[in-house]
Amino acid sequence: MIRRDKPSVLVVSGRSDLTKYLSQTPLYFAYRGPHGDWFKSVAERHVDSAEWQLLPPAEAKAATRRDLLTGGFLRLRDTVAVRQDRCIWCGLCASLCPASAFEYAERRVVRVRYESCIDCGLCNAVCPVDAVQMPSLPDAYLADLVKTAPAPLRFICDYAFQDGDEEGVRVKCVAAIPKQYLYLAAARHGEARAYCSRGESCPLWPAAARWAEGLDREGRDFVVKTARAPLEPGDRWQTRMLAAALGMPVGQLEVASGCTLCGACVNVCPTNALALKGGELRLVPALCIACGVCADKCPERVIKVFRGAVEKPYETQTLYRDAPARCASCGRALPYTETMARRLAERLKSRGLPHGHVYLCEECRFKTSPA
């Protein structure tokens, strides 16, 4: 049944242009396949929690008589909404957006320029904490689909409903799916799939291609296969932690020589994946989202960020270690590393400034200072 006060739940048979329903309902949950009763029961549990009220109105257009009769006058786009109060300022939405549709100012504002947005939903998929949301794909709904699916879960894009008879759960674009839910779905049935109907010819392909990095491809299906495990999805971050153990690529770092262990990277890491302890820079890969903020803020430019599967993603890795500098007079450990002391002394010397005090503790500096 089409609703105008909340999202609609559609079980489709045969080919159908689902976009016509957007003139009558804010957004929709749709499915085509043999398990319509299952899908309907899941979707109807979540229509009230889909925060479609956050969506901006589509650009104003002259309403036709047909628009008024069908409710199109109140039409809303099936696009993303930003929750500023949940943002951790990682910048992934802005850096990965294929349309450069985000205005991003660190620790101040994240805003979507809807005139540029292509509604692919990639920002929804990469946001680690659901600050960016696609209300037609709420996390609780995805978790419910994963937990209750009677067969291997498969998502299909809007075009798939028009182009053929492929079966699956509707998403605007496969790029909108947070991949951790695919991994948890695969853990329940051995595999999970996302079907991109038009592939490279789709106008949203740039987003789908970025989203699919690291996934296997079989025809038009992107596939995750993993050993079965009784894992229960939770919210987006919790599910991501579980998916990391199943082989989902996580952030990894390489730190070149020249690191001074200054701690700038630790201070800006939005997920607390980095820590400084005992003259070591340490990383918990499962916590790393590969946002690159650490590399951007590194004053020595020695951090390289990439993604990859990690056998033990919860185990702490030591990325770099350096001995503490020691007082040249008494041998006491100084509150910075040998590398940092050497760099500081070199800079002072190059400017013709005194630099011997860099290798002295505070007490010895006082003893050697002129009366």
Sine and cosine of phi, psi and omega as CSV:
sin_phi,cos_phi,sin_psi,cos_psi,sin_omega,cos_omega
0.00,0.00,0.68,-0.73,0.02,-1.00
-0.99,0.13,0.79,-0.61,0.03,-1.00
-0.93,-0.37,0.53,-0.85,0.06,-1.00
-0.94,-0.34,-0.18,0.98,-0.02,-1.00
-0.97,-0.23,-0.09,1.00,0.02,-1.00
-0.33,-0.94,0.19,-0.98,0.02,-1.00
-0.86,0.50,0.47,-0.88,0.02,-1.00
-0.98,-0.18,0.46,-0.89,0.07,-1.00
-0.94,-0.35,0.85,-0.52,-0.08,-1.00
-0.85,-0.53,0.78,-0.63,0.19,-0.98
-0.94,-0.34,0.89,-0.45,-0.21,-0.98
-0.96,-0.29,0.62,-0.79,0.18,-0.98
-0.83,-0.56,0.69,-0.72,-0.04,-1.00
0.97,0.23,-0.07,-1.00,-0.01,-1.00
-0.97,0.26,0.56,-0.83,-0.01,-1.00
-0.37,-0.93,0.71,-0.71,0.11,-0.99
-1.00,0.06,0.99,-0.13,-0.10,-0.99
-0.93,0.38,-0.34,0.94,-0.06,-1.00
-0.89,0.46,-0.39,0.92,0.01,-1.00
-0.90,0.44,-0.43,0.90,-0.02,-1.00
-0.95,0.30,-0.33,0.94,-0.01,-1.00
-0.93,0.36,-0.24,0.97,0.08,-1.00
-0.99,0.14,-0.09,1.00,-0.08,-1.00
-0.82,-0.57,-0.23,0.97,-0.09,-1.00
-0.56,-0.83,0.51,-0.86,-0.03,-1.00
-0.84,0.53,-0.69,0.73,0.08,-1.00
-0.23,-0.97,0.03,-1.00,-0.12,-0.99
-0.54,-0.84,0.46,-0.89,0.18,-0.98
-0.96,-0.28,0.79,-0.61,-0.08,-1.00
-0.67,-0.75,0.41,-0.91,-0.05,-1.00
-0.46,-0.89,0.56,-0.83,0.17,-0.99
-0.72,-0.70,0.79,-0.61,-0.01,-1.00
0.39,-0.92,-0.11,-0.99,-0.11,-0.99
-0.99,0.13,-0.08,1.00,-0.10,-1.00
-0.91,-0.41,0.73,0.68,-0.06,-1.00
-0.87,0.49,-0.62,0.79,-0.01,-1.00
-0.91,0.42,-0.66,0.75,0.06,-1.00
-0.87,0.50,-0.77,0.64,-0.05,-1.00
-0.88,0.48,-0.69,0.72,-0.04,-1.00
-0.88,0.48,-0.66,0.75,-0.01,-1.00
-0.91,0.41,-0.61,0.79,0.03,-1.00
-0.93,0.37,-0.78,0.63,-0.09,-1.00
-0.88,0.47,-0.64,0.77,-0.04,-1.00
-0.94,0.35,-0.32,0.95,0.09,-1.00
-0.96,0.28,-0.26,0.96,-0.15,-0.99
-0.85,-0.53,0.02,1.00,-0.01,-1.00
-0.90,0.43,-0.51,0.86,-0.03,-1.00
-0.98,0.21,-0.36,0.93,-0.02,-1.00
-1.00,-0.06,-0.11,0.99,0.04,-1.00
-0.96,0.28,0.91,-0.42,-0.16,-0.99
-0.99,0.13,0.87,0.49,-0.06,-1.00
-0.94,0.34,-0.29,0.96,0.03,-1.00
-0.90,0.43,-0.33,0.95,0.02,-1.00
-0.97,0.24,-0.26,0.97,-0.08,-1.00
-0.95,0.31,0.59,-0.81,0.05,-1.00
-0.98,0.19,0.52,-0.85,0.10,-1.00
-0.88,0.48,0.53,-0.85,0.11,-0.99
-0.89,0.46,0.36,-0.93,0.03,-1.00
-0.80,0.61,0.69,-0.73,-0.07,-1.00
-0.87,0.49,0.74,-0.67,0.07,-1.00
-0.72,-0.70,0.39,-0.92,0.05,-1.00
-0.90,0.43,0.81,-0.59,-0.02,-1.00
-0.98,0.17,0.81,-0.59,0.06,-1.00
-0.99,0.12,0.18,-0.98,0.03,-1.00
-0.87,0.49,-0.63,0.78,0.01,-1.00
-0.90,0.43,-0.65,0.76,0.05,-1.00
-0.84,0.55,-0.71,0.70,-0.04,-1.00
-0.91,0.42,-0.62,0.78,-0.03,-1.00
-0.95,0.33,-0.54,0.84,-0.07,-1.00
-0.99,-0.11,-0.07,1.00,-0.05,-1.00
1.00,-0.03,0.06,1.00,-0.03,-1.00
-0.88,0.47,-0.34,0.94,0.02,-1.00
-0.86,0.51,-0.43,0.90,-0.01,-1.00
-0.97,-0.22,0.36,0.93,-0.11,-0.99
-0.87,0.50,0.67,-0.74,0.09,-1.00
-0.83,-0.56,0.54,-0.84,0.04,-1.00
-0.97,0.24,0.54,-0.84,0.14,-0.99
-1.00,0.05,0.99,0.10,-0.11,-0.99
-0.67,-0.74,-0.25,-0.97,-0.10,-0.99
-0.98,-0.17,0.40,-0.92,0.08,-1.00
-0.77,-0.64,0.51,-0.86,-0.05,-1.00
-0.94,-0.33,0.74,-0.67,0.11,-0.99
-0.96,-0.28,0.99,-0.16,-0.06,-1.00
-0.86,0.51,-0.54,0.84,-0.08,-1.00
-0.94,0.34,-0.24,0.97,-0.01,-1.00
-0.97,-0.25,-0.11,0.99,-0.13,-0.99
-0.94,0.35,0.69,-0.73,0.07,-1.00
-0.96,-0.29,0.12,0.99,0.13,-0.99
0.89,0.45,0.65,0.76,0.05,-1.00
-0.99,0.14,-0.42,0.91,0.05,-1.00
0.99,0.16,0.10,0.99,-0.02,-1.00
-0.88,0.47,-0.63,0.78,-0.01,-1.00
-0.85,0.52,-0.72,0.70,-0.05,-1.00
-0.95,0.31,-0.65,0.76,-0.09,-1.00
-0.96,0.29,-0.46,0.89,-0.05,-1.00
-0.98,-0.18,-0.16,0.99,-0.05,-1.00
-0.87,0.49,0.85,-0.52,-0.03,-1.00
-0.95,0.32,-0.24,0.97,-0.02,-1.00
-0.95,-0.30,0.07,1.00,-0.05,-1.00
0.76,0.65,0.72,0.69,-0.13,-0.99
-1.00,-0.07,0.06,1.00,-0.04,-1.00
-0.97,-0.23,0.69,-0.73,0.27,-0.96
-0.99,-0.11,0.87,-0.50,-0.11,-0.99
-0.76,-0.65,0.86,-0.50,0.11,-0.99
-0.82,-0.58,0.88,-0.47,-0.13,-0.99
-0.79,0.61,0.80,-0.60,0.04,-1.00
0.86,0.52,0.40,0.92,0.05,-1.00
-0.76,-0.65,-0.84,0.55,-0.10,-1.00
-0.40,-0.92,0.60,-0.80,0.20,-0.98
-0.81,-0.59,0.86,-0.52,-0.07,-1.00
-0.69,-0.73,0.61,-0.80,0.04,-1.00
-1.00,-0.07,0.76,-0.65,0.16,-0.99
-1.00,0.02,0.99,-0.12,-0.14,-0.99
-0.92,0.38,-0.35,0.94,0.05,-1.00
-0.94,0.35,-0.35,0.94,0.04,-1.00
-0.98,-0.19,-0.42,0.91,-0.09,-1.00
-0.88,0.48,0.69,-0.72,0.03,-1.00
-0.98,-0.20,0.11,0.99,0.10,-1.00
0.88,0.47,0.53,0.85,0.00,-1.00
-0.98,0.21,-0.48,0.88,0.01,-1.00
1.00,0.09,0.12,0.99,-0.01,-1.00
-0.85,0.53,-0.60,0.80,0.02,-1.00
-0.88,0.47,-0.56,0.83,0.07,-1.00
-0.90,0.44,-0.66,0.75,-0.04,-1.00
-0.93,0.37,-0.61,0.80,-0.12,-0.99
-1.00,-0.01,-0.29,0.96,0.00,-1.00
-0.91,0.42,0.85,-0.52,-0.10,-1.00
-0.97,0.25,-0.27,0.96,-0.13,-0.99
-0.78,-0.63,0.34,0.94,0.01,-1.00
0.84,0.55,0.52,0.85,0.16,-0.99
-0.95,0.31,-0.49,0.87,0.15,-0.99
-0.97,-0.25,0.80,-0.60,-0.09,-1.00
-0.76,-0.65,0.59,-0.81,0.22,-0.98
-0.96,-0.28,0.97,-0.25,-0.14,-0.99
-0.86,0.51,-0.31,0.95,0.09,-1.00
-0.99,0.17,0.03,1.00,-0.01,-1.00
-0.63,-0.78,0.84,0.54,-0.03,-1.00
-0.91,0.41,0.53,-0.85,-0.08,-1.00
-0.87,0.48,-0.64,0.77,-0.01,-1.00
-0.89,0.46,-0.58,0.81,0.06,-1.00
-0.91,0.41,-0.72,0.70,0.03,-1.00
-0.88,0.48,-0.70,0.72,0.00,-1.00
-0.88,0.47,-0.63,0.77,0.01,-1.00
-0.92,0.40,-0.67,0.74,0.07,-1.00
-0.85,0.52,-0.71,0.70,-0.02,-1.00
-0.88,0.47,-0.71,0.70,-0.10,-1.00
-0.95,0.32,-0.49,0.87,-0.17,-0.99
-0.92,-0.39,-0.07,1.00,-0.08,-1.00
-0.83,0.55,0.78,-0.62,-0.02,-1.00
-0.98,0.17,-0.14,0.99,-0.02,-1.00
-0.52,-0.85,0.18,-0.98,0.03,-1.00
-0.77,0.63,0.76,-0.64,-0.10,-1.00
-0.97,0.25,0.69,-0.72,0.04,-1.00
-0.69,-0.73,0.75,-0.66,0.09,-1.00
-0.97,-0.23,0.60,-0.80,0.07,-1.00
-0.75,-0.66,0.54,-0.84,-0.07,-1.00
-0.99,0.14,0.17,-0.99,0.00,-1.00
-0.82,0.58,-0.68,0.74,-0.06,-1.00
-0.90,0.44,-0.46,0.89,-0.01,-1.00
-0.88,0.47,-0.51,0.86,0.02,-1.00
-0.93,0.36,-0.50,0.87,0.02,-1.00
-1.00,0.09,-0.59,0.80,-0.24,-0.97
-0.99,0.11,-0.34,0.94,-0.08,-1.00
-0.13,-0.99,-0.47,-0.88,-0.06,-1.00
-0.86,-0.50,0.45,0.89,0.04,-1.00
-0.87,0.49,0.59,-0.81,-0.06,-1.00
-0.97,-0.24,0.55,-0.84,0.07,-1.00
0.38,-0.92,-0.04,-1.00,0.01,-1.00
-1.00,-0.02,0.73,-0.68,-0.07,-1.00
-0.94,0.34,0.72,-0.70,0.28,-0.96
-0.74,-0.67,0.47,-0.88,0.01,-1.00
-0.84,0.54,-0.74,0.68,0.06,-1.00
-0.50,-0.87,0.54,-0.84,0.00,-1.00
-0.86,0.50,-0.43,0.90,-0.02,-1.00
-0.89,0.45,-0.27,0.96,-0.04,-1.00
-0.99,0.11,-0.16,0.99,-0.10,-0.99
-0.99,0.12,0.87,-0.49,0.16,-0.99
-0.87,0.49,0.88,-0.48,-0.19,-0.98
-0.89,0.46,-0.39,0.92,-0.01,-1.00
-0.87,0.49,-0.50,0.87,0.01,-1.00
-0.95,0.31,-0.51,0.86,0.11,-0.99
-0.90,0.44,-0.67,0.74,-0.01,-1.00
-0.91,0.41,-0.66,0.75,0.03,-1.00
-0.93,0.37,-0.58,0.81,0.07,-1.00
-0.91,0.43,-0.64,0.77,0.03,-1.00
-0.90,0.43,-0.56,0.83,0.00,-1.00
-0.91,0.41,-0.39,0.92,-0.02,-1.00
-1.00,0.06,-0.56,0.83,-0.08,-1.00
-0.81,-0.58,0.10,1.00,0.02,-1.00
1.00,-0.08,-0.44,0.90,0.04,-1.00
-0.36,-0.93,0.32,-0.95,0.12,-0.99
-0.54,-0.84,0.46,-0.89,-0.13,-0.99
-0.69,-0.73,0.41,-0.91,0.13,-0.99
-0.71,-0.71,0.85,-0.52,-0.14,-0.99
-0.98,-0.21,0.86,-0.50,0.05,-1.00
-0.97,-0.23,0.97,-0.25,-0.21,-0.98
-0.89,0.45,-0.66,0.75,-0.14,-0.99
-0.96,-0.28,-0.02,1.00,0.10,-0.99
0.80,0.61,-0.71,-0.70,-0.09,-1.00
-0.90,0.43,-0.30,0.95,0.01,-1.00
-1.00,0.06,-0.09,1.00,-0.03,-1.00
-0.97,0.25,0.65,-0.76,0.05,-1.00
-0.90,0.44,-0.33,0.94,0.02,-1.00
-0.99,-0.11,0.14,0.99,-0.06,-1.00
-0.84,0.54,-0.63,0.77,0.02,-1.00
-0.81,0.59,-0.61,0.79,0.04,-1.00
-0.95,0.31,-0.71,0.70,-0.02,-1.00
-0.89,0.46,-0.62,0.78,0.00,-1.00
-0.91,0.42,-0.66,0.75,0.04,-1.00
-0.91,0.41,-0.68,0.74,-0.01,-1.00
-0.88,0.47,-0.61,0.79,-0.16,-0.99
-0.99,0.14,-0.03,1.00,0.00,-1.00
-0.83,0.56,0.79,-0.61,0.00,-1.00
1.00,-0.06,-0.12,0.99,0.01,-1.00
-0.99,-0.16,0.51,-0.86,0.13,-0.99
-0.97,0.25,0.42,-0.91,0.00,-1.00
-0.76,-0.64,0.76,-0.65,0.08,-1.00
-0.82,-0.58,0.98,-0.21,-0.10,-0.99
0.90,0.44,-0.84,-0.54,0.04,-1.00
-1.00,-0.08,0.03,1.00,0.01,-1.00
-1.00,-0.06,0.73,-0.68,0.26,-0.96
-1.00,-0.07,0.74,-0.67,-0.24,-0.97
-0.80,-0.60,0.68,-0.74,0.19,-0.98
-0.89,-0.46,0.81,-0.59,0.07,-1.00
-0.82,-0.58,0.70,-0.71,-0.03,-1.00
-0.43,-0.91,0.27,-0.96,0.07,-1.00
-0.91,0.42,0.55,-0.84,-0.01,-1.00
-0.95,0.32,0.63,-0.78,0.00,-1.00
-0.45,-0.89,0.64,-0.77,-0.05,-1.00
-0.99,0.16,0.93,0.36,-0.04,-1.00
-0.97,-0.24,0.70,-0.72,-0.02,-1.00
-0.97,-0.23,0.87,-0.49,0.05,-1.00
-0.93,0.38,0.53,-0.85,0.07,-1.00
-0.84,-0.55,-0.73,-0.68,0.08,-1.00
-0.97,0.25,0.01,-1.00,-0.14,-0.99
-0.88,0.48,-0.69,0.73,-0.03,-1.00
-0.94,0.35,-0.70,0.71,0.02,-1.00
-0.87,0.49,-0.66,0.75,0.00,-1.00
-0.92,0.40,-0.59,0.81,0.05,-1.00
-0.89,0.46,-0.65,0.76,0.02,-1.00
-0.88,0.48,-0.66,0.75,0.02,-1.00
-0.93,0.37,-0.66,0.75,-0.03,-1.00
-0.90,0.43,-0.52,0.85,0.03,-1.00
-0.87,0.50,-0.60,0.80,0.02,-1.00
-0.95,0.32,-0.33,0.94,0.01,-1.00
-1.00,-0.01,-0.02,1.00,0.03,-1.00
0.95,-0.31,0.06,1.00,0.06,-1.00
-0.90,0.44,0.75,-0.67,0.01,-1.00
-0.84,0.55,0.67,-0.74,0.03,-1.00
-0.83,-0.55,0.09,-1.00,0.01,-1.00
-0.95,0.30,0.62,-0.79,0.09,-1.00
-0.71,-0.70,0.47,-0.89,-0.04,-1.00
-0.78,-0.63,0.57,-0.82,0.23,-0.97
-0.86,-0.51,0.72,-0.69,-0.01,-1.00
-0.88,-0.48,0.87,-0.49,-0.04,-1.00
-0.99,0.14,0.25,-0.97,0.09,-1.00
-0.88,0.48,0.54,-0.84,-0.09,-1.00
0.92,-0.39,-0.21,0.98,0.08,-1.00
-0.89,0.45,0.73,-0.68,0.01,-1.00
-0.98,-0.21,0.06,1.00,-0.06,-1.00
0.81,0.59,0.67,0.75,-0.03,-1.00
-0.96,0.29,-0.37,0.93,0.04,-1.00
1.00,0.02,0.07,1.00,0.00,-1.00
-0.87,0.50,-0.65,0.76,-0.01,-1.00
-0.91,0.42,-0.64,0.77,0.00,-1.00
-0.90,0.44,-0.65,0.76,-0.06,-1.00
-0.92,0.40,-0.48,0.88,-0.08,-1.00
-0.98,-0.22,-0.13,0.99,-0.03,-1.00
-0.88,0.47,0.86,-0.50,-0.10,-0.99
-0.97,0.25,-0.22,0.97,-0.05,-1.00
-0.89,-0.46,0.15,0.99,-0.01,-1.00
0.85,0.53,0.58,0.82,0.03,-1.00
-0.98,0.22,-0.35,0.94,-0.05,-1.00
-0.95,-0.31,0.51,-0.86,0.05,-1.00
-0.48,-0.88,0.48,-0.88,0.11,-0.99
-0.94,-0.35,0.85,-0.53,0.02,-1.00
-0.56,-0.83,0.79,-0.62,0.11,-0.99
0.82,0.58,0.67,0.74,0.01,-1.00
0.96,0.28,0.36,0.93,0.01,-1.00
-0.78,-0.62,0.62,-0.79,0.17,-0.98
-0.99,-0.12,0.85,-0.53,-0.12,-0.99
-0.86,-0.51,0.47,-0.88,-0.03,-1.00
-0.72,-0.69,0.69,-0.73,0.22,-0.97
-0.97,-0.23,0.97,-0.25,-0.14,-0.99
-0.83,0.55,-0.60,0.80,-0.04,-1.00
-0.87,0.49,-0.45,0.89,-0.01,-1.00
-1.00,0.07,-0.25,0.97,-0.09,-1.00
-0.99,0.11,0.79,-0.61,-0.01,-1.00
-0.97,-0.24,0.13,0.99,0.04,-1.00
0.83,0.55,0.64,0.77,-0.01,-1.00
-0.97,0.23,-0.40,0.91,0.03,-1.00
1.00,0.10,0.07,1.00,0.00,-1.00
-0.88,0.48,-0.62,0.79,0.00,-1.00
-0.88,0.48,-0.70,0.71,0.00,-1.00
-0.90,0.43,-0.63,0.78,0.00,-1.00
-0.90,0.43,-0.58,0.82,-0.09,-1.00
-1.00,-0.05,-0.12,0.99,-0.03,-1.00
-0.93,0.38,0.89,-0.47,-0.03,-1.00
-0.93,0.36,-0.37,0.93,-0.02,-1.00
-1.00,-0.09,-0.14,0.99,0.01,-1.00
0.83,0.56,0.75,0.66,-0.05,-1.00
-0.90,-0.43,0.12,0.99,-0.05,-1.00
-0.97,-0.24,0.77,-0.64,0.10,-0.99
-0.90,-0.43,0.76,-0.65,-0.05,-1.00
-0.92,-0.40,0.70,-0.72,0.06,-1.00
-0.46,-0.89,0.04,-1.00,0.01,-1.00
-0.88,-0.47,0.48,-0.88,0.06,-1.00
-0.02,-1.00,0.34,-0.94,0.07,-1.00
-0.97,0.26,0.61,-0.79,-0.01,-1.00
-0.82,-0.57,0.75,-0.66,-0.07,-1.00
-0.88,0.47,-0.66,0.75,0.00,-1.00
-0.80,-0.60,0.98,0.20,-0.16,-0.99
-0.93,0.36,-0.28,0.96,-0.02,-1.00
-1.00,-0.01,-0.17,0.98,-0.02,-1.00
-0.99,0.14,0.67,-0.74,-0.01,-1.00
-0.95,0.32,0.74,-0.67,0.07,-1.00
-0.96,-0.26,0.62,-0.79,0.13,-0.99
-1.00,-0.04,0.89,-0.45,-0.05,-1.00
-1.00,0.03,-0.56,0.83,-0.07,-1.00
-0.32,-0.95,0.59,-0.81,0.07,-1.00
-0.67,-0.74,0.49,-0.87,0.02,-1.00
-0.48,-0.88,0.60,-0.80,0.01,-1.00
-0.97,0.26,0.52,-0.86,0.07,-1.00
-0.93,0.36,0.58,-0.82,0.13,-0.99
-0.91,0.41,0.47,-0.88,-0.02,-1.00
-0.82,-0.57,0.53,-0.85,-0.01,-1.00
-0.88,0.48,0.79,-0.61,-0.02,-1.00
-0.93,0.37,-0.28,0.96,-0.04,-1.00
-0.99,-0.11,-0.78,0.62,-0.10,-1.00
-0.94,-0.35,-0.17,0.98,0.03,-1.00
0.99,0.11,0.03,1.00,-0.01,-1.00
-0.92,0.40,0.60,-0.80,0.04,-1.00
-0.92,0.40,0.70,-0.72,0.03,-1.00
-1.00,-0.08,0.36,-0.93,-0.08,-1.00
-0.99,0.15,0.49,0.87,0.08,-1.00
-0.44,-0.90,0.21,-0.98,-0.13,-0.99
-1.00,0.06,0.21,-0.98,0.06,-1.00
-0.86,0.51,-0.67,0.74,-0.01,-1.00
-0.89,0.45,-0.69,0.72,0.00,-1.00
-0.91,0.42,-0.65,0.76,0.03,-1.00
-0.89,0.46,-0.69,0.72,0.00,-1.00
-0.89,0.45,-0.71,0.71,0.02,-1.00
-0.87,0.48,-0.70,0.71,-0.03,-1.00
-0.90,0.43,-0.69,0.73,0.01,-1.00
-0.89,0.45,-0.65,0.76,0.01,-1.00
-0.89,0.45,-0.66,0.75,-0.02,-1.00
-0.92,0.39,-0.67,0.75,0.03,-1.00
-0.90,0.43,-0.68,0.73,-0.02,-1.00
-0.89,0.45,-0.65,0.76,-0.02,-1.00
-0.90,0.43,-0.36,0.93,0.02,-1.00
-0.99,-0.17,0.15,0.99,0.03,-1.00
0.95,0.31,0.43,0.90,-0.04,-1.00
-0.97,-0.25,0.43,-0.90,0.07,-1.00
-0.85,0.52,0.63,-0.78,-0.06,-1.00
-0.67,-0.74,-0.10,0.99,-0.03,-1.00
-0.89,0.46,-0.48,0.88,-0.05,-1.00
-0.92,0.39,-0.28,0.96,0.01,-1.00
-0.86,0.50,-0.51,0.86,-0.05,-1.00
-0.99,-0.16,0.38,0.93,0.04,-1.00
-0.84,-0.54,0.60,-0.80,0.11,-0.99
-0.97,0.26,0.17,-0.98,-0.08,-1.00
-0.88,0.48,-0.64,0.77,-0.03,-1.00
-0.91,0.41,-0.68,0.73,-0.01,-1.00
-0.95,0.31,-0.51,0.86,0.10,-0.99
-0.88,0.48,-0.67,0.74,-0.02,-1.00
-0.90,0.43,-0.65,0.76,-0.02,-1.00
-0.92,0.40,-0.58,0.81,-0.09,-1.00
-1.00,-0.05,-0.09,1.00,-0.01,-1.00
-0.96,0.29,0.54,-0.84,0.01,-1.00
-0.86,0.51,0.57,-0.82,0.00,-1.00
-0.91,0.42,0.00,0.00,0.00,0.00
